[in-house]
Amino acid sequence: QVQIVESGGGLVQPGGSLRLSCVASGMAFSSLAMAWFRQGPGKEREVVAWFSHNGAITNYRDIMKGRVTISRDNAKDTVSVYLEMNNLKPEDTAVYYCNRVATPFAPWGQGTQVTVSS
């Protein structure tokens, strides 16, 4: 059974930091390029950062460059994906998801809510 579970979100003040985690299992995620997405209130889902299956190639959304770092730990049929976010801004408020970077997407997890507010 394919499953994605995100965690680590919460309420943080502007300028604060969070580390999001994602565990994806049930298919060969370790051989897939993975990404973090987010969907803010009233907005479309967008890619935040993505990397190749072995993490050798990484790419970040321009507005996130310098503030986020992605990493991953691959196992046979499970991958753990992390998103370290620093200097958070109110506009970073969103539900954050991980998934493979390209279609067809795996079934989406529930996401983890990040709220940046004073």
C-alpha positions as CSV (number, residue, x, y, z in Angstrom):
1,Q,0.0,0.0,0.0
2,V,1.4,3.3,-1.1
3,Q,1.5,5.8,1.8
4,I,2.9,9.3,2.4
5,V,3.0,10.8,5.9
6,E,4.2,14.3,6.5
7,S,5.0,15.8,10.0
8,G,6.8,18.6,11.7
9,G,4.6,21.6,11.0
10,G,3.4,24.0,13.5
11,L,3.0,27.6,14.6
12,V,6.2,29.7,14.4
13,Q,7.0,33.3,14.6
14,P,8.4,35.2,11.6
15,G,12.1,34.5,11.4
16,G,11.8,31.2,13.0
17,S,12.7,27.7,11.8
18,L,11.0,24.4,11.2
19,R,12.1,20.9,10.0
20,L,9.5,19.0,8.1
21,S,9.7,15.2,7.7
22,C,8.0,12.9,5.2
23,V,8.0,9.1,5.0
24,A,6.9,7.6,1.7
25,S,6.5,3.9,1.4
26,G,4.9,1.2,-0.6
27,M,6.6,1.8,-4.0
28,A,10.1,2.4,-5.3
29,F,10.3,5.9,-4.0
30,S,14.0,5.5,-3.5
31,S,14.5,5.5,-7.2
32,L,12.3,8.5,-7.9
33,A,13.0,12.2,-7.8
34,M,11.0,13.7,-4.9
35,A,9.7,17.1,-4.1
36,W,8.2,19.2,-1.4
37,F,5.0,21.1,-2.4
38,R,2.9,23.6,-0.5
39,Q,-0.6,25.0,-0.8
40,G,-1.4,28.3,0.8
41,P,-4.9,29.6,1.6
42,G,-6.7,30.2,-1.6
43,K,-3.7,29.3,-3.7
44,E,-2.7,26.5,-6.1
45,R,-0.3,23.8,-4.9
46,E,3.2,24.7,-5.9
47,V,6.6,23.1,-5.8
48,V,8.9,24.3,-3.0
49,A,12.0,22.2,-3.7
50,W,12.9,19.0,-5.4
51,F,15.8,16.7,-5.8
52,S,16.9,13.7,-7.9
53,H,16.6,10.1,-6.6
54,N,20.0,10.2,-5.0
55,G,19.9,13.8,-3.9
56,A,22.8,14.7,-6.2
57,I,20.7,17.4,-8.0
58,T,18.6,19.8,-6.0
59,N,16.5,22.7,-7.0
60,Y,14.6,25.3,-5.0
61,R,11.8,27.7,-5.8
62,D,13.4,31.2,-6.2
63,I,11.6,32.7,-3.2
64,M,12.9,29.9,-1.0
65,K,16.5,29.9,-2.1
66,G,18.8,30.5,0.8
67,R,16.1,29.7,3.3
68,V,15.5,26.0,2.8
69,T,17.5,22.8,2.5
70,I,16.1,19.4,1.4
71,S,17.6,16.0,2.2
72,R,16.6,12.4,1.9
73,D,17.4,8.9,3.3
74,N,16.7,6.1,0.9
75,A,15.8,2.5,1.9
76,K,14.5,-0.3,-0.4
77,D,10.9,0.7,-0.6
78,T,10.8,3.7,1.7
79,V,12.2,7.1,1.6
80,S,12.4,9.8,4.3
81,V,12.5,13.3,3.0
82,Y,13.2,16.4,5.0
83,L,12.7,20.1,4.5
84,E,14.7,22.4,6.8
85,M,13.2,25.9,6.6
86,N,14.8,29.0,8.2
87,N,13.9,32.7,8.4
88,L,10.2,31.8,7.8
89,K,7.9,34.5,6.6
90,P,4.1,34.9,6.9
91,E,3.8,34.1,3.2
92,D,5.2,30.7,3.9
93,T,2.0,29.8,5.7
94,A,0.6,26.7,3.9
95,V,0.1,23.0,4.1
96,Y,3.2,21.3,3.0
97,Y,3.3,18.0,1.2
98,C,5.9,15.7,-0.3
99,N,5.5,13.5,-3.3
100,R,7.4,12.4,-6.4
101,V,8.3,15.4,-8.5
102,A,6.6,14.3,-11.7
103,T,3.2,12.8,-12.6
104,P,1.7,10.4,-12.0
105,F,1.8,11.5,-8.4
106,A,1.5,8.9,-5.6
107,P,-1.7,9.3,-3.5
108,W,-1.2,12.5,-1.5
109,G,-0.7,12.5,2.2
110,Q,-2.6,14.7,4.6
111,G,0.2,17.3,4.6
112,T,1.5,19.2,7.6
113,Q,0.3,22.7,8.4
114,V,2.9,25.5,8.7
115,T,1.7,28.8,10.1
116,V,4.0,31.7,10.4
117,S,2.5,34.4,12.6
118,S,3.4,36.7,15.5
